[in-house]
Each structure stands twice: as C-alpha cells, then as structure tokens.
Amino acid sequence: MDPAFWKARWESQQIGFHQSGPNEYLTRHAARLTGGLEARVLVPLCGKSLDMTYLEGLGNHVVGVEVVEQAVFAFFADHRLAPKREALGKVERFSAGGVEILRGDIFDVTRAALGPVTAVFDRAALIALPGAVRAKYAPHLVSLLDAGARILLVALTYDESRMKGPPFCVPEAEVHQLFAKSCAIELLEESEGIDKPENERFRTRGARSILEQVFLLTVR
Ligand SMILES: C[S@@+](CC[C@H](N)C(=O)[O-])C[C@H]1O[C@@H](n2cnc3c(N)ncnc32)[C@H](O)[C@@H]1O
C-alpha cells in the first residue's frame, strides 16, 4: 500500500475507515493513555480523524502524521481552521490551535520533526499496513518514543481467506512479535465487532467475524 494507493482512495472518497465521531476505545481508555495529564499525543496515519479533536478537547497537544495532502486539507477545512504551513525537512507541518499534522510518510518522520510525545493512539494505522511494512513500522514508531511512553493500539483479527486487507489481520501473537522486545503489553479489552454498524463494509466484503482487541503498550 504505497502513498499512491492512499492518494487514490482519498481522491475517490473511498474512506469507509473514517468515523463520524471519536473512536469508542479512545474515549474509554484516553485516561489510561495519557495518565490523565495533558500530553503530546501522536496519531500516526491520522487521516482526518476526529480522534485528534477529541484528544485536543481533553487538553492534549496532538501531532498527526498523514501522507495524503487532501486528507490534511480536509481535516482543517472540516473544522474551519486555516493552518499555518511550514517545511520541516522531508515533511511539512500544518498547525492550528492544539493540533498539528505532519504531512509526509511516517517513515520520514524524525524525533526532531515530531518533538517529544508521551502517548500514541494507533487506530487503523498498524492494521492499514501490509506485513512487511508492519515489521518496519513497529520499531520505527518505538524509536520516536522515550521509555514510559504509551501506545493505545486497536488491532483486528479475522479470517483472511474471506476478506483481503486493508485493514489487515493483526492477531495478538503478531502484536507480541512486533512489540514484546520494546514494550510491556497489556490487553485492555476484546470483543466481537462484526455486527457493529461501522463494520458493515467488512460484512459486505465477506467477513463473518472480526475480533477487535485493544492493547496498551508501554515503552521500556
Ligand atoms: C485506514 S486510514 C486510517 C485513518 C485514521 N487513523 C482513522 O482512524 O480514520 C490510513 C491512513 O493512513 C494514511 N497513510 C497510509 N500510509 C501512510 C504512510 N506511510 N505515512 C503516513 N500516512 C499514511 C492514508 O492516507 C490514510 O489516510
């Protein structure tokens, strides 16, 4: 899934992943993610997600990362904001109020561009990437963080013979394979999500079961 794939998805508005409100797992676990403190929170592969405005509303400073410019423009336009735009090495920073979005490839984001973050909300980011890219993404993400930083991760498991990604199937064993060396891993909750209204697109694609698992990772 290269940037051209995602650019085409945004151009044709095939953005079924976009949710009309903040993610339910984020609203349930935001306090665990930030420790109840006002934090700098990274939202990788952010799209125009309302998770960013939700986190900002809790007093956090949010840094999204998104490769498709149209998505970045859409986020600020939806909130009637005129962002400041500046070049920052290989990425560009768009900022307004408590939200900034780094427009560029997540793999081009450096600690210097990102600044210090103590929390990450990963919804539809890890699972948007194919297996070989996930194996690069996990260590890259952790390399941007200091010990003690937390990652709230939403992962999905489904029968891959019935549906092809993205989103890709990332079972608990893979979460451990990717993060166990660098992070303590806690499974916060899991539930069957196939009947949820927002998962209708997966039912249409043939899925019969989608196990949603929410992990809290703490960087060692
Ligand atoms: C499945 S969507 C999820 C968006 C958002 N997290 C949400 O919950 O609505 C994945 C997003 O990541 C962006 N993306 C894909 N690959 C990327 C990369 N390598 N670097 C930055 N953004 C990327 C896509 O353009 C798309 O908007």
PDBQT file of the ligand as one rigid body, heavy atoms in Angstrom, charges set to zero:
ROOT
HETATM    1  C1  LIG A 301      -7.074   3.319   7.185  1.00  0.00    +0.000 C 
HETATM    2  S1  LIG A 301      -6.728   5.051   7.195  1.00  0.00    +0.000 S 
HETATM    3  C2  LIG A 301      -6.957   5.448   8.906  1.00  0.00    +0.000 C 
HETATM    4  C3  LIG A 301      -7.030   6.911   9.195  1.00  0.00    +0.000 C 
HETATM    5  C4  LIG A 301      -7.288   7.253  10.670  1.00  0.00    +0.000 C 
HETATM    6  N1  LIG A 301      -6.351   6.624  11.574  1.00  0.00    +0.000 N 
HETATM    7  C5  LIG A 301      -8.700   6.949  11.058  1.00  0.00    +0.000 C 
HETATM    8  O1  LIG A 301      -8.891   6.199  12.033  1.00  0.00    +0.000 OA
HETATM    9  O2  LIG A 301      -9.633   7.459  10.410  1.00  0.00    +0.000 OA
HETATM   10  C6  LIG A 301      -4.968   5.102   6.972  1.00  0.00    +0.000 C 
HETATM   11  C7  LIG A 301      -4.461   6.490   6.656  1.00  0.00    +0.000 C 
HETATM   12  O3  LIG A 301      -3.032   6.479   6.649  1.00  0.00    +0.000 OA
HETATM   13  C8  LIG A 301      -2.532   7.220   5.564  1.00  0.00    +0.000 C 
HETATM   14  N2  LIG A 301      -1.231   6.614   5.243  1.00  0.00    +0.000 N 
HETATM   15  C9  LIG A 301      -1.005   5.438   4.620  1.00  0.00    +0.000 A 
HETATM   16  N3  LIG A 301       0.300   5.152   4.569  1.00  0.00    +0.000 NA
HETATM   17  C10 LIG A 301       0.943   6.173   5.187  1.00  0.00    +0.000 A 
HETATM   18  C11 LIG A 301       2.309   6.462   5.468  1.00  0.00    +0.000 A 
HETATM   19  N4  LIG A 301       3.281   5.626   5.076  1.00  0.00    +0.000 N 
HETATM   20  N5  LIG A 301       2.611   7.581   6.149  1.00  0.00    +0.000 NA
HETATM   21  C12 LIG A 301       1.626   8.440   6.555  1.00  0.00    +0.000 A 
HETATM   22  N6  LIG A 301       0.310   8.237   6.299  1.00  0.00    +0.000 NA
HETATM   23  C13 LIG A 301      -0.035   7.113   5.623  1.00  0.00    +0.000 A 
HETATM   24  C14 LIG A 301      -3.602   7.076   4.497  1.00  0.00    +0.000 C 
HETATM   25  O4  LIG A 301      -3.591   8.142   3.561  1.00  0.00    +0.000 OA
HETATM   26  C15 LIG A 301      -4.894   7.054   5.315  1.00  0.00    +0.000 C 
HETATM   27  O5  LIG A 301      -5.433   8.331   5.471  1.00  0.00    +0.000 OA
ENDROOT
TORSDOF 0
